[in-house]
Amino acid sequence: MHWTWIGRLAPAILSAVLAAQDLKEFEKKITEFSLPNGLHFIVLRRPLAPVVSMVTYVNVGSANDTSGKTGLAHMLEHMAFKGTDSLGTSNWLEEKKTLASIEQIYDKLEAERNKGPRGSKEAAAKLEADLKAAIEKANGFVVKEAYSTLIQENGGVGMNAGTSVDSTTYFYSLPSNRLELWFLLTSKVFRQPVMREFYKERDVVREERRMRIESSAQGKMQETLQMSAFLAHPQRTLIGFSSDIEGLRAKDSEAFFRQHYVPSNMVMVLAGDVDPVKARALAATYFSSLPTGPTPPRVTTEEPKQEGERRITIETPSQPLIFFGYKRPAASHPDDAALNVLANALSSGRTGTLYKELVEQKKISLAALASPNFASQKYPGLFMFLAAPSPGKTIDENEKAILEIVERVKKEKYGEEVLSRVKNQVRAGLVRGLESNFGMAIQLASNYMLYGDWRRMFTAIQEIEKVTAEDVRRVAETHFVEAQKSAVFTKAPAAKKEESK
C-alpha cells in the first residue's frame, strides 16, 4: 500500500475530548518508555472497547533507497507479513538452504552478465534455468498466507503496511486478550526477517508499477513532477524505477533492513484497551533481544536552488490534466500551518476558491484541487495544484485561471469569515485523524518520529488557530515563486500520418 498525496491531512469524537481537556489531561493516558537497546514505545490507554491497535513506524522511506536500487524500502514492506522461521514454512531448514542457494546462483549469474560481450550466453542461460528451479523449490516450502490467517483466526483486523517518501509503517488491530500474539510475531519478524517469496513478490511490485505508474496518466504525472522538481534530492520515485526493481536482490533487502531497521530508528505505538504495565513487561520480554545498531545516516543531499520554471509534456490519450507545484519547506517549518490553511481556502470542497471559480463560475474545470504537501513532510516538497479541464476547455485556460488566483492571494488577504471557516475545516481534519485507535496510534507515531514529540498532535491545532490573514498572504507571496515552479501536463498524441503507397 502507498500513502497518496491527496487527503494527507490527518477525524467527531476527539473534538469534544479536546474541548473538554487540555494536553496535561491527555498525557495522563500516555505511557512512554524506551528499552536499553533504544526501541521506544508509546502506550495510549483508551478502554472504550476491548481492542488494541498496534503501529510500528520505521523512520525509513523511499528517500533512503540506495542509488541504483530504488524500491528497496517498498520491497521490505512487502516482506513484512511473509512469516517467520516457524510460521509460513513446511520445512524451514530446507527452505533456508534453498534461499541461500538462490543467492549463490544469482551471484554467479550477475558475475557472468557483468562480463558483457566477453560473457558466455550459454553459461548465463544455464544459470538462469538453475535460478528459476531454485526459486520454484523454495516457493514449494511456503505455507500461503500463514501470518494473515493466524491474525484473522485470533480476531485481528486491518492488517496492512504503507511506504512513503518519509517512512514505512506496519499495523493491525487485535482483541485486547491477544496482545501478546502481536509482541511475539512482531519481535520475531524484526529480529530475523525471512525473505520468503522475495522474487515472486518482486514481480508483484513490478506489476504494481506497471499499473500505478506506467498505465496511469495521474501516476505517471505525479512521478514525473517529483523527478522534474527534485533533480538531486532522492525523493524522486516512491515505488522504484523499472530496471532497479527488476534487479533487486534478497541480499540487498537484508542489508537495507540491517542498516535501517534498528531499534533507535523505530517507534512502536499501542492504542486502545491496553494495560501499560503489562505492555512494558511484554516489551521487555520480547523486544529486549533486538540487537542495537548505529542510527542510520540521515539524508544529507539538499536540492540545489531552482532557477527557472520547469515544464514537461506527457503524450497520452487520457483525460487532459495539469499538475504543477511550487517548492515549499518541510512540514517542520514555521510556515506549515499557514500553508495548510491556504490549501484549504483554495481547495476545501465546494467552498474552496478553486472550485467556486473554475468549476462553478467559469465552468472550465471538471476538478481543481490544491494540496499543501506533495510528496514529503520530512523533507522540502511541493505545494501542489491539479486541474482537469472541462470538455472543450484547455489546459492553458485552466493554468491561467489558477495563476490569476495565485497572484490574487499573494496580494489580497482572505476575509475573517473565510479564514474562520477554513480554520475550522483544517482543525476538524486534524481531529478526525485521531478518532479511532488506529488514527491515534499513527498520529502518535508519526509526530514522535517526524517532530521528536507526539505532543505536536495538540500544538498543530494551536498553530492553526494562530494563523492570520496576513500569514496566509505572506506564505503565498514567499513560496509561490515562478522560478520555483514545476509543471507537468498531458497532450494528446499526434495523429499518425498514413504511409504513402
Secondary structure, DSSP 8 states (H G I E B T S, - for coil): -B--STT-----HHHHHHHH--HHHHHTTEEEEE-TTS-EEEEEE-TTSSEEEEEEEES--GGG--TT-TTHHHHHHHHTTS--SSSSBS-HHHHHHHHHHHHHHHHHHHHHHTTGGGS-HHHHHHHHHHHHHHHHHHHTTB-TTHHHHHHHHTT-EEEEEEE-SS-EEEEEEEEGGGHHHHHHHHHHHHHS---TTHHHHHHHHHHHHIIIIIT-HHHHHHHHHHHHH-SSSS-S-SS--HHHHHH--HHHHHHHHHHH--GGGEEEEEEES--HHHHHHHHHHHHTTS-----------------S-EEEEEE-SS---EEEEEEE--TTSTTHHHHHHHHHHHHSGGGSHHIIIIIIIS--EEEEEEEEEES-SSS-EEEEEEEEE-TT--HHHHHHHHHHHHHHHHHS---HHHHHHHHHHHHHHHHHTTSSHHHHHHHHHHHHHHHS-TTHHHHHHHHHHH--HHHHHHHHHHH--GGGEEEEEEE----------
